[in-house]
């Protein structure tokens, strides 16, 4: 069970439980003292893998999810963080790379991989960075080749708070949830309280509504950013795990009072019956900046 202080970890736990994963918290690891690059004053203290999820029925990189949580109130800017790491900047009171040593320092990467293998028996996994919100294009982080190489080619994904809650909420039942966060969300649902996207939460009586996820997640912020930047990328996520078929949405007839959810769902390919037939699980719409 996650500690009461770390709400983001509890949300991650609830998210993984809803996906069918068994969950373990705070798996300690540190470099092997016999590693030729071991530095006593830097490598003697353990770091933690915040959450590991293990799914008994999945295979490949989806079987194991290793999660690092960053509960920064200002959110996470992938490009800025990469620049801080590359330039060895001091940020939040320490060198930026120290917050991501498993992605940056080979001896820490090896220890991270070994800890996952010891805990799950698996060397293939997906690395989640869970954050409060993502500010900017996440692909530069998810596809950063030095990070991928450090993790032996395993997938990297950014997950923000609203994404996880958006996927948890529609599937909540009346059976007592496993986490305090899950129980709180159950109370919201029972009370018909709307959270964020009304089509995903209370008031959405149709179970046939396509899940539409905006990035930025706040509707008004998305609309303003879309109008300012002029383009958004539409990514279809399929039930078989594919994340393909990108398309560009041009901001030609979109105004400040337009509804992005209604706009997306009104398209022929996303109308009720069609998206289910095509095996679409959800649609992510991300403003290009």
N, C-alpha and C positions, 0 to 999 in steps of 0.2 A: 504494500500500500504506500502510495506517495506521501511525503510529509505534507502537513497542512500548509507550510510556508510556500511550497513551490506549486502554485496552481497550474502553471504550464505543464509540469510533469504529470499532474493528475489528468489534464485534458488529453495529453499524449496517451496515457494509460487507458483512459476511457475509449479513445479513438481506436487503439489497437485491439482492445477487448471486443469492440463492436465488429471488428474485422475478423475475429476468430483467433487472435493471437494469445498465447500465454505470455505473461509479462514479468520481467525481473528488473529491479532498480539498482542503481549505484554499484555497478560492477567495477571493481578497482583494477588498475593496471599501471605499470611503470616499466621503463626500459630494463633490459637484462643488465645487471652490473658487469657482466663479462663482455658486453658489447664494446667494440674497439673505440667507439665515440662517446662512451658513457662519461658524463660529467657529474661528479658527486654533488656539487652545490646546485645543480639544475635538475637532476634526474632521480634524486633519492626519495622524493615525496610522491605518493600515488596521485593519479588523476582518476576520474570516474567516467564510465559510460553511463549517462543518466538513465536510459531505458533501453532494454533489449526485448524485442518481441519475437516469439517463435511460433510458427504456424505448422501444425503437424500434417496438414493436407496439401500445402503448397510446395512448389519445387523451385529450384534456381534461386535467383536473387530475391524473390518475393518471400522465400521461406523465413528469412531472418531480417528484421529491421533493427538497426542500431541507431539510437537517437541521442543527439546532443541538443540541449535546450538552452536558449538565450532569451531570457525574459526582460529584454531591454525595452523600456517604456517608449523610447523614440523609434522603435522598429529596427529593421535590418536593411541596410543599403548594400547590395552585393558588390557593386562596382567600387564603392568607397572602401568597403572592408578589404577587397583585394588590393587596392592601392595602398592602404595602410600596411598590409602584410608585406607587400613587395618592397615598399620603401622603409620597412622596419620602423614605422612610426610608433610613438608612445601614445596610447589612447586608453581611456578609462583607467588610468593609473599604472598601466604596464605596457610592454611591447605587444603590438597587436597579434603577432604570431602565437603568443603564449595562450591565447584563447582558442587556438585551432592547431595545437601542436601535433595532433594525430594526423593532420592533413599536410603538415609542413616539414616536420622533422623526421627523417627516416627511422631513427631508433624508436621514436614514439609511435610511428605508424606500425612498425613491426609488433610492438607491444600491444597496440590496439587490436590488430588482426588476431594475435594469439589469444587475447582475452575473449574475443568473440568465438573463436574456435573452441576454446576450453569450455565456454558456457553452453554452446549449442552443437558442437560437432561439425559446424559448417564454416567453410571459408568464403562461400558466396553469400552476399547479403546486399541490402540497400541501406545506404547511410542517409538518415534524415537529419536535417538541421531544423529544429522546431523554434519558431520565433513568434513574437507578438504580431508583427505585420511585415510585409516585404515592400520596401520602397525602391522601385525601379525594376529593371529587367533581371529576372532570376537566372536566365540561361547562362550568363557569363560565369556564375558560380557553379551551377550544376554541370557545366561542360568544361570547366577549367582543367586542362589536361594534367598539370602537375599534381592536382588533388586526386584525380582519377588514378594516376600512376601510383601515388602513395598508397591507395587502397586496392591495388592489384586489379584495377579496371572495374571495380564494383560501382554501381550506380549511386549518384548523389542527387538528393531532392531537397528542396526547401519547402517546408510546410508551415503555414501561419495559423494563428489562433482561429481566425474566422473560417478557414478551410475545414479544419477539424470539427469545429462546432457545427458547421453546415452539414457535414456528413453524419455526425452523431445524432443530431436533433430529430430528423424525420423518422429514425428507426427506434427511438426510445419507446419502450412499452411501460407497463405498470409494475412489472417485477422490479424490486428494489435494485438500483444500479450499484455497481461494485465500488464506485468512488464517490466522494463527497460532491465533486463537480457534477457527476452524472445524476446524483439525487437532486441537486439544485436545478439542473436542466429539466428534470422530470416535473419539478414543481412549477417551473415556468410554463411548460407545456400544459399541465393540468389547469393552470390559471389563465390560459389563452393569452399569455404575454408574448408579444412579437419581439424577436431579436434579429436585428440586421435585415436580412432579406425576407420579407413577409411571405413570399411564395415558398420558402423552405421551411417555415416554422408555423406558428399558430395562425389560424385563418386559412390555411391551405388545405381545403377539404378534398381536393382531387389528388389521388395517388398517382396520376398519370402525368404530372407536371415534370418537365425536364429540369434537372438540376443545372442552373446557370451560375457560374462562379465568376465574380468580377475581380479584377486586379488593377488598381487598388480595390479593396473589398467594400469600402464605404460607397454607397450609390452616388451621392453628390460629388464626392471627390473623383470618382470614376468619370462622371459626366463632364466635369470641368476639365479634367486631364485629357479626355478624348477630344473635346472641342479644341483645346489648345494645341494638341499634338497632331490631330488629324487622322490618326490611324490606330487600329487595334488589331491584335492577332487573335483569331478564333481557333482553339485547339479542341478537337473531339477526343474524348477519352472513352474507350470501348470496354465492354464487360469482360473481354478476353485479355485485358491488360495492355492493349496497344494504346499509344498516345501519338497518333499520327493524323494526317490530313489537316494541315494548317491552311488557313485562308486569311486574307487581309480584309478588314472591314474599314472602308473609307468613310470619313465623317463628312458626307456631302449634304444630307438632308436631316441632320441630327441637331436638335436644339437643346437649350438648357432645361426645357420642360419635358423632353423625350424620356421614355422609360426603356432603358437598355434590356431589361428582362423581357418585356413585351415584344420589343423589336426582334430579339433573337428567336423567341418562341413562335413568332408569326411567320418565320421563314419556312418554306415548304419542306425542307429536309428535317426540320425540328418540330413539326406539328405532331400532335398526338397520334400514335399509331405508326408513324414513319420512323421516328427515332428509336422506338422499341424494336421495330423490325430490323433496323440496321445495327442493333446491338450497341447503341450509344449509352454510356453510363452517365456522363455529364459533359458539359461544354464549359471551357475556361476562356474568358474573354479578357485579354491583357492589353492595356494601353502601351504602345511602343514609344519609348522615350530615348 
